[in-house]
Amino acid sequence: MATVTITIEDAAALGHDEREAIIALCAAAFAEPFDQLFALLPGSRHILLRVGQELVSHACWVTRWLQPAGIAPLQTAYIEAVATAPRWQGQGYGTLVMQEVAQQTGNYELCALSPAVAPFYERLGWQHWRGPTAIRTDTGLLPTPDEEIMIMRTPQTPPLDLTAQITAEWREGELW
């Protein structure tokens, strides 16, 4: 039986082959291109799960500043590119990666993501943000009514009203 290993790497420390493997994994899992992953997520931290030498599952996070109404912006680990290779899905590898995410991001004030498959995150304790969402821009707030956001509380999370508005800073690519 092959050994399962989990490593955590800064994007800047990843070699060309590792970056290409992550892009290929995400593209296969989501059936869409991920060529711009590293350009759109500067400063990201990556969790890599391998079975033997094969990259099987991945997640990363970037620091963002989410602001629930009435609260100062919260330093948030915004989770991205949670993916497991199609032939390995349903075997618990994505869960292992997300458990590692939770351990690695405990110093943040909040964790958040925009889910592709909400029930997966629900069973891991993530909660739906039920209030309105918007992006902060130089000219004001840009409402994002069609976005689905989920949060995971950390030991640093203040009391939250999940029905209040939540905003994030504008960024290139996907806003949420």
N, C-alpha and C positions, 0 to 999 in steps of 0.2 A: 504494500500500500504506500502510495506517494505521501511525502511529508507536506503539510500545509504550513506556509510561512506568511506572516504579515509584516510588511515594512512600511515606514512612514518617511516620505522624502519631500523636501522643498522642490518646487518646480525647477528652480535654478540648478539644482544638483542632479537632475535627471539627464541621462545621456540621450543621444539621438535615438538609439534603438529602443530605449524604454519609452520615450515620448511616442514613437511610432506605434509601439505595442499598445499603449493606452488609447491612442486615437483609433486604432483598428478594433480594439475591444469595444469601445463606446459606439463606434459606427455599426458594428455587428449587432450589439444589444438593442440599439434604438432604430436600426435600419434607416439611418440618415447620416450625412457627412458630419464629421467632427474635426475637420482639418484646422479650424481656427481656435480650438480648445485652449491652447497655451497663449495665444495672442490675446484672447478675451479674458483670461484669468491670470493676470500677472500676480506674482506673490502667492500663488496657491500652494497648499500642502496636500500631498497625495498619499492615500492609503492603498497599498498594492497587496493583493492576496494571490499567492501562487500555490499551485498544486504541483509539486516537483519543481520544474523550471518554467512551467506554463503560467502566464498571467491569466487568472480566471475571473477576478473581481476587483473593482476599483471604486473609490469615491475620493472627492477632494473638497476642500473648502477654501474660501477667501474671506477676508475680513470686510464686512460691510457695516453700515451704521443704520439700523432700523429704529424708527421712532414711533412708538405708540403714542396716541394723543395724550397730552398732559404729562409726558415723561421726557426727560432728556434722551437724546439718541443713545442707543445701546450698542456696545461693541458686540457684533454678531458674527458667529461662524456660519457663513452662508454655504450650504452644502450643494455641490454640483456634481454632475456626471457620475451618478451612482449606477454602476453597470456590472452585470455578470454575463460572461460569454454564454450564448444561447444553449450550447450543449451541457453547460454546468448549472443552468438555472433550476430552481426548485430543490436544491440540495443544501441550503443553509449558508452558502458563501456570502450572499448579499447581507444577510443578518449579521454574520461575523464582522463584516466590514463596517456596518453601521454601529455595532457595539463598540468597535474600536474608535469610530468617529466620536461617540459619546464620551469615551474615556479621554480622548485627546483634546476635546474642546471644553472641558469643565471650567477653565478659567475665563471663558467668554461670558458675557452677560445673557446671551441668548443664542440658540441655534435656530436656523430657519432654512426652508427650501421650498421650491415649487415642484410638487410631486408629479411624476409621470403615472404612478400607480399608488394612489392614496391608501388603499387598504394595507399594503405592505408596511407603510410607515405607521399607520394607526396601531397595528399590532405590536409595534416597537415602542409605543407610548407617545408618538407625535400627536399634536393637537391641531385641528383646523383653526385658522384665524377667521372668525366669522364677520368681522367688521370690514368696512371699505378699505381698499388699498389705493395707494397713489405713489408717484415718483416725484421727488423734489427736483426741480429744475431752477435755473437762474431766473426764470420768469414766473415761478409759482409752482403749484401742484398740478401734475398730470394724472387725472384719475385713471385707474387700471381696473375697471369693474369686472373684467373677465378672468382675472388672475386668481389662482388658487394658491394660498400660502399655508404652510404648516410650520409649527414651531415646536421646539423641544426646550423645556426649561433646564437650566443648569443650576448649580448651587449659588450662582451669582445673580440669578434672575429676580428682579423686583416683582411685587404683585402686579399682575396684568389683567386688564379687562379685554378679553378676546373679542368683544363686540365693538370696541373703539376703532377708529381709523388707525392704520399703520402705514408709514411711509418709508421709502428707501431712497438713497441718493441715486441720481441718474448714472447710467453707465452704458458703454458701447455694447452692442449685441442684445441679448435678451435682457429686458429691464429688470425682471424678477428672476 
